């Protein structure tokens, strides 16, 4: 008997390469594949209006179908009505006993911070503050002089700001499609007006800026993609260095950064500390997926971003349960087939497991 797997995203596009490649590889699995948006679901009828992959024709076709048994959730929410409606539908889906998600997602960055600072990962998590209001933000800036703020539920480097205070002014920098945008405020009064405006749009967390720049003054970090194999076991799938633009803020690929092979990076950055760094890294990567699943819910894949600070200390900067996969495309195209098969393999694994063993997400 065939199982049904649905890829869920806010904008289901038949031209999406990643989804199309998963579909092509599904030919050798007893899995019927679907692509849909939460907005296409009718909870009353438990049907979906979306796309069904026709294995004979090798293409997506419009269709109305029952909600798939298994769901690969690739929805990225914004701060708008569509996203709020989608969240409500997805939460309803997560509560349906006969439906299983490959991964149940993670809470926002602040809830993550609160939980993980109570675990063995605490020494690797930068001190983080939830910004309560504009005066609190000014206080944090005056206290730390050089800070980063980002939305608690942000992704892809969206609305990340670098704030610096000097005796003369407060400088605010952010990354747009056209590059770094910079604004200076000659007094606290002008800055507070700006702060009030952005705090109406998002809830922010704040961290002291960790210096992690190359000799060319470009920010860099380590991106690691973890996912589960056909036996449901965690594995490190890909490791790379991301390097941002000179004098930049972000290392997000969507914001102009690029990938460099981790091995190549090591060979050109000789350090007596590599053995120590890699030992710490192994410890962190072994603990992260187990702790996240213990504290929250079952997951399928995680993107982990770490910084090597100037004193060679390691810091976990971010964790994402819906990571991008460009790191594999860029550095190891030979691993693309296992990448495309991973959701199908894990779906098959889940189908062999008892429903009673499942814990569900609730955020």
N, C-alpha and C positions, 0 to 999 in steps of 0.2 A: 504494500500500500504506500502510495506517495504521501509525503508530508508537504505542508505549505509554509513557505517562508516569505514574509513581507518586508521589504526595505521601506522604512518610513522616513520621509523628509518633508519639510514645509513646501519645497518646490520640486516636485518629482519631474525630472527631465529625462526623456528617453535617450538623449544624447550624452548624458553623464558617463564618462569613460569608465569610472570605477564600478558603477552599478551595472553597466553593460558587460564588463568583463566578468563580474560575478555571475551574471546571467549566462554568458557563453560557457563558463566552466560548470554550470549547473546541469549541462547535458549528461554528464556522467554520474549524476546523483538522482536518487528517487525523491526529488524535491521539486515542487511546482513553485515558481518564483513570481512575486508580485512587487509592484512599486506604487506607492500611494502617499498622500498627505493626510494628516489627522483630520483636515477639513473635508476629506472625501468620505469620512465614516458616518454612517447613519446608526447611532446607538440603538434606536428604536427597532430597526430591522436587523441589526448586526450584519450589515452589508457595507461594502466599500466600492466607491467609484474611483477607478485608478487604471493601472496598466498591468497586463499579464504577459509574461514572456512566452512567446510561441517558439518552442524548441525546434519545430520543423522549419518555420520560416526564418528563425534566427533574429527575431525583432520583437520589440514591445508593441502590444496592441491594447487599445482601449477596451475596458471590460468592467462589469459589475460582478463582484464576487463576495463570498463569505469572508469575514475577518480571518486572516491567516492564523494558524496555530502558533507560529513562531514569528517574532518581530525583531528585526535589526534596526534599532532606533538611531537615525542620523539627523534628527531635528535639531537645528540651532535656533534658539528663541531670541527675539529682539524685545524691545520695550514697547510693544504696540498691541492693539486689540487682537489682531490675527494670532499673535504669539500667545496671548492670554487665553484665547479660546482653544488653541491647539493644546496648551498645557493641561487644560481641564479634561479634554478628550483623552489625552495620553494617560492621565492619572486614572481615569475611568477604565481604560484598557488594562493598566497594570493591576487593577483590582479584580479583573475577570479570571476566575479560577482555571479556565480551560485554555488561557492564552499565556505563552511564556516569552519573555524578552530575552535576547541573547545577553544583554547587559541592562541593568536597571538604573544606570546613571549615578552621578554624584551630586551632593548638594552644592550650594554656592560657596565661593572662596572663603567667606567668613566662617560658615559652619564647619567647613573642612579644617580650617585653622584651629577652631575651638576644640574639635575632637582630637586632631593629630598632636596637639601640644600636650595631650594627656597620655601619649603613647611613647614607645621607645624611639620614635622618629623625632621627638621634640628637639633634640640638639641640632637637627638639620633644618629646622623651620625658622625662617627669619621672623623677628618680632614684628607683629602686625597689629594695627589698630583699626577699629571700625569708626569711620568719620561720622560724628553725630551732627555737627552743624558747622557753619563757616568759621566761627570763632575757635572751635576745636581744631579745625584744619590749620588756621593761622598759628595756634599754639604749638601744634606738631611741627610745623615748618620752622618756627623760631627755635624749637628745642633741638631739631636734628639738622637744620640748615639745607639739607639736600635729600629730597624725598621723591618717591614714586607713588602716585595714587592710581587705582584702577577699579572699574565697576565690580561689585561682588559677583555678578553673573555675566561678566564680559568674556569675549572670546576673540581670537584673531587680532589681538592688539588694539581693539576698538576702545576709544575714549581713555587711553592711558596717558597720563600727564607727568612730566618731570618738573618739579618745583625747586627752585634754588633761591635762597635769600642772602643778600649782601647788605652792607651798611647803606648802600645807595638805593637799592631797588629789590623788587621781587620779580624773578624771571620764570615764566611758564613756557614749557616746550611740549609739543605733541606731534604725532606723525600723521600726516594726511597722505592721500594718493600722490600729491605733487611733491611730497618731501616733508622736511621738518618745518613746522610753523612755530614762530617764537613771538612772545608778547611780554612786554615789561610794564610793571606797575610802579610808579614813583612813591606810592604811599600805601599803607595798610588799608586805607579807606577804599581806594580803587580796586585793590586785590579782593577785598571782602565782597564787593559788588559782583565781581566775576565769579567768586566762589559760590555765592548764593545762587547764581544762574545755573552753574553746572550741577550743584547739589540737588536742584529740583528735577534734573533729568535722570540721575542715577544715585544709587547708594554706593559709596566708595570705601575701599580699604586703603590703608596707607602703610608703607614700609620705608625705612631708611634706605637710600640707594646703595646697593652693593657695587663696589667698583669691580667691574669685570670687562676690561678693555684690552684689545690687542695693542701691539706696539704702534699700529696705525690709528689708534684711538677709535676703534670700532667695537661696539658691544658684542659679546659672544656668550653662548651657553651650550650645554649638552642636551640634545633631544634624544630620548630613548623611547622606542615603541615596544610595548609589551602586549602580547595577546595570548589567548589560550589555544592549545593544539587540539588534535582530534581526540585526545584522551581527557580533555578538560584540564590539562596542566598548564600553568603559566610558563612562558618562555620569553626571553629577550629576542625580539624579532629584528630590530635594527638600532644601531647606535650611530650618532653623527654629531658634528659640531655645526651650530648655526652662527653665522657671522652677519651682523647688521651693517648698516652703512656708516661711514666715517662720521664721528661725532653724533651718531644716532642714539636712539633710546631703546628701540625694540629689536628683537631677533626674529620676529614673525616673518615667515616666508611671504605671506600676503602683504607685508609692508616693506618689501624690497630686500630682505635678507637672503643669504644663499647657504647651501649645505656644503660642508667639507668632510671628507672621510675622516673618521676618528683616528684611524691608523696613520694617515698622512699628517694629521695635526700633531700627533704625538712625536712623529719623526722630526718635525720642524720646531718643536717646542721642548727641547731637552730640559728635563727637570729631575732632580734627585728624588722628587716626591711622587713620581708616577706609581711606584709600588704601593705607597700609602694611599694615594688617591683611589687607585683601582680596588684596593681592599675595602675601603669605605664605600665605594660605589656598589660593589657586589653586595655588601651588607644591606645598603639602602634598598637596592632593587629586589632583593629577596623578601624584604619586609613589606614594602609598599603594597603590592596587590593583596597580600594576606590581611594586612591591617585594614585596608579600605573595605574589603569584603566583610571583615569581622565587625567593623564599626557601622557600615552602611548596608549594602546589598550586593548580590552577585553581579559581576562585571564580565565583559568579554575582552575588552582591549583598553589600554591606558597609554596616553602620551605623558611622559614625565620630563619636565624641564629642570635642569640643575645648573648651578653656577659654581665655577671654581674661582674663589676670591683670590685677591693678590697674595694672601698668606697661605694659599693652597687649601683653605678650608672649603668644604662642600656644603652647598645650601640647596634645598628643594624649593624651587621658585613657583612651580605650578604643576597641577595634575589634571588631566582632561580625559573624560571617559568617551569622548567622541573625537579622537585625534585625526588629523589629516594623514595622508599616506604618501605625500610627495617625497618624503625622505627616502622611500624605497625606489621610486621612479628615478630620482636624481642620482643615487649612488649605487644601487644594486638591482638593475633591471632583471637580472637572473632570478631574483627572489619574487618577482611579480606573480608568477603562477601560484606559489604557496600563499601569497597575500590574498589573491582573489578566492582561493579555495577555503581560506580560514573560516569565514562565516558559515559556509556550507558544511565544513567538517564539524564545527562546533554545534551547528543545528542538529546534525546526525547524532552527535554525542548526547545532546540534551534529550533527544527523542528516546534514547535508551535508558534515561534516568527516571526514577519515580517522581511524580508530581508532588508527593508528600515531602520530599527533601528540599523543596524550593522555598526560599525566603524572598519576599518581594519588597521593592522600593516604595517609599512613601514621601516623595518631595516633588 
